[in-house]
Amino acid sequence: MSLFSATRMQGGTSRSIELDFIRGLAIIALMGFHFHSFPTVSVVISVIEYPLKSFGREGVNLFFTLSGFLVGRLLLKQYSQEGRIDATRFIVRRIFKIWPAYYALILFHLIVGRHPANTFLVQNLTHMQNYFGSSIAQTWSFAVEEHFYLFLPFLLIIFARFQTRANAILTVLGSICLAVLVARCIAVYNGQIEQTFFYTQYRIDSLLFGGCLPRSTG
């Protein structure tokens, strides 16, 4: 059975058990990375801490890949079947699905006043917090995903205009992933560690890769 084929019905909707498992791994990895710990003499604690503290950030890549797989594939599937995409409908659906909760969070922080408004408001309202920084630090990954949701429809609109075949599109997307990886390696070599973690041009390959993954129905 394919990794993505087994599903269960919950509340009338189809839900992938395997994807929930991967989400769980990503959550554990990120929680482990952010845990505050104290030095101990326990070998068991050290063994548990090492992979979480050393590789816990990879949970973000898992989340990005899942997002690309679940959302980006909707556009690629529509293009493959119809030779076109309804970018407006896609973007509006993303807005109504994500923005209400997101802007409620921003409004909450603005009202509570825990962070000065000039440390997060403009950056978060414009989805540029991963470039300009934000005192609501955990929202940087949301900005990367929002950029992806604009980039992929724009790219597919260009492909549709030239009637590019689906296989050729996958080749182009794979080439972009490779180019992003090379750019990230060069940036790390030049000491731009923080930029490679937060900037969209160094992180979008995970989302694109997720969108290119096949989904078996058998």
DAVENCOR-V414144 format. One record per residue. N is the residue number from 0. RES is the residue in one small letter. PSI is psi in whole degrees, -180 to 180 (* if undefined). OMEGA is omega in whole degrees, -180 to 180 (none if undefined). BURIAL is + if it has 9 or more other ideal C-beta (glycine too) atoms within 8 Angstrom, else -. Layout:
BEGIN
n = [N	N]
res = [RES	RES]
psi = [PSI	PSI]
omega = [OMEGA	OMEGA]
burial = [BURIAL	BURIAL]
END
This chain:
BEGIN
n = [0	1	2	3	4	5	6	7	8	9	10	11	12	13	14	15	16	17	18	19	20	21	22	23	24	25	26	27	28	29	30	31	32	33	34	35	36	37	38	39	40	41	42	43	44	45	46	47	48	49	50	51	52	53	54	55	56	57	58	59	60	61	62	63	64	65	66	67	68	69	70	71	72	73	74	75	76	77	78	79	80	81	82	83	84	85	86	87	88	89	90	91	92	93	94	95	96	97	98	99	100	101	102	103	104	105	106	107	108	109	110	111	112	113	114	115	116	117	118	119	120	121	122	123	124	125	126	127	128	129	130	131	132	133	134	135	136	137	138	139	140	141	142	143	144	145	146	147	148	149	150	151	152	153	154	155	156	157	158	159	160	161	162	163	164	165	166	167	168	169	170	171	172	173	174	175	176	177	178	179	180	181	182	183	184	185	186	187	188	189	190	191	192	193	194	195	196	197	198	199	200	201	202	203	204	205	206	207	208	209	210	211	212	213	214	215	216	217]
res = [m	s	l	f	s	a	t	r	m	q	g	g	t	s	r	s	i	e	l	d	f	i	r	g	l	a	i	i	a	l	m	g	f	h	f	h	s	f	p	t	v	s	v	v	i	s	v	i	e	y	p	l	k	s	f	g	r	e	g	v	n	l	f	f	t	l	s	g	f	l	v	g	r	l	l	l	k	q	y	s	q	e	g	r	i	d	a	t	r	f	i	v	r	r	i	f	k	i	w	p	a	y	y	a	l	i	l	f	h	l	i	v	g	r	h	p	a	n	t	f	l	v	q	n	l	t	h	m	q	n	y	f	g	s	s	i	a	q	t	w	s	f	a	v	e	e	h	f	y	l	f	l	p	f	l	l	i	i	f	a	r	f	q	t	r	a	n	a	i	l	t	v	l	g	s	i	c	l	a	v	l	v	a	r	c	i	a	v	y	n	g	q	i	e	q	t	f	f	y	t	q	y	r	i	d	s	l	l	f	g	g	c	l	p	r	s	t	g]
psi = [138	153	-34	10	-33	126	164	157	123	113	31	3	150	132	133	121	-41	-41	-36	-38	-44	-40	-42	-43	-42	-41	-46	-42	-46	-41	-42	-38	-35	-5	140	128	164	148	135	169	8	123	-36	-46	-41	-41	-39	-40	-37	-54	-34	-46	-31	-34	8	-29	-20	-14	-31	-43	-38	-44	-42	-44	-42	-42	-44	-38	-44	-33	-49	-34	-25	-42	-45	-37	-44	-42	-43	-37	-35	-12	15	170	151	83	-38	-47	-41	-49	-41	-40	-41	-41	-50	-24	-36	-43	-39	-49	-38	-48	-24	-39	-45	-42	-40	-48	-35	-41	-45	-37	22	-36	138	139	-34	-3	-3	-27	-59	-43	-46	-33	-31	2	40	19	-23	-17	-42	-2	156	140	-17	76	-32	-8	0	-38	-30	-39	-42	-44	-40	-40	-39	-42	-16	-39	-47	-47	-41	-43	-42	-31	-41	-44	-41	-37	-35	9	47	137	154	-41	-38	-36	-44	-36	-43	-45	-40	-38	-38	-42	-44	-41	-39	-42	-45	-45	-39	-41	-42	-42	-41	-42	-34	6	13	61	-48	-41	-40	-22	-35	-30	139	-42	-14	-5	-10	-13	-34	-42	-44	-40	-42	-39	-27	-12	136	153	112	145	2	*]
omega = [-179	178	-174	-173	-177	180	175	-179	179	179	177	-180	-180	-177	-178	179	-177	179	175	178	179	175	180	178	180	179	180	-180	-178	177	179	180	-176	178	172	-176	180	179	177	177	-177	177	-179	179	180	179	179	-176	-171	-180	-179	-179	-176	-173	-177	180	180	173	177	179	177	179	179	-179	177	-180	178	-179	-174	-174	-179	-180	178	178	-179	178	179	179	-179	-177	-172	-178	-179	174	175	-174	-179	180	-180	-177	179	178	177	-179	-176	-179	-170	-170	-179	180	-178	-179	172	176	180	178	178	180	179	-179	-177	176	178	178	173	-175	-177	178	-179	-165	-177	-179	-177	178	-178	-180	178	-176	179	176	-173	178	179	177	170	-164	-173	-177	-177	-177	176	179	179	180	178	177	178	-179	173	-175	-175	177	179	-180	-179	175	177	179	-180	-180	180	178	-180	-180	-175	-180	178	179	178	177	179	180	176	178	177	178	179	180	178	179	179	180	179	178	179	180	178	178	180	175	-178	-174	-177	180	-178	179	-172	-171	-176	-176	177	-175	-172	-179	179	179	179	179	177	179	-179	-178	177	177	-179	176	-178	none]
burial = [-	-	-	-	+	-	-	-	-	-	-	-	-	-	+	+	+	+	+	+	-	+	+	-	+	+	+	+	+	+	+	+	+	-	-	-	-	-	-	-	-	-	-	-	+	+	-	-	+	-	+	+	+	-	-	+	+	-	+	+	+	+	+	+	+	+	+	+	+	+	+	+	+	+	+	+	-	+	+	-	-	-	-	-	+	-	+	-	-	+	+	-	-	+	-	-	-	+	+	-	-	+	-	-	+	+	-	-	+	+	-	-	-	-	+	-	-	-	+	+	+	-	+	+	-	-	+	-	+	+	+	-	-	+	-	+	-	-	+	+	+	+	+	+	+	+	+	+	+	+	+	+	+	+	-	+	+	-	+	+	-	-	-	-	-	-	-	+	+	+	-	+	+	+	-	+	+	-	-	+	+	-	+	+	-	-	+	+	-	-	-	-	-	-	+	+	+	+	+	+	-	+	+	+	+	+	+	+	+	+	+	+	+	-	-	-	-	-]
END
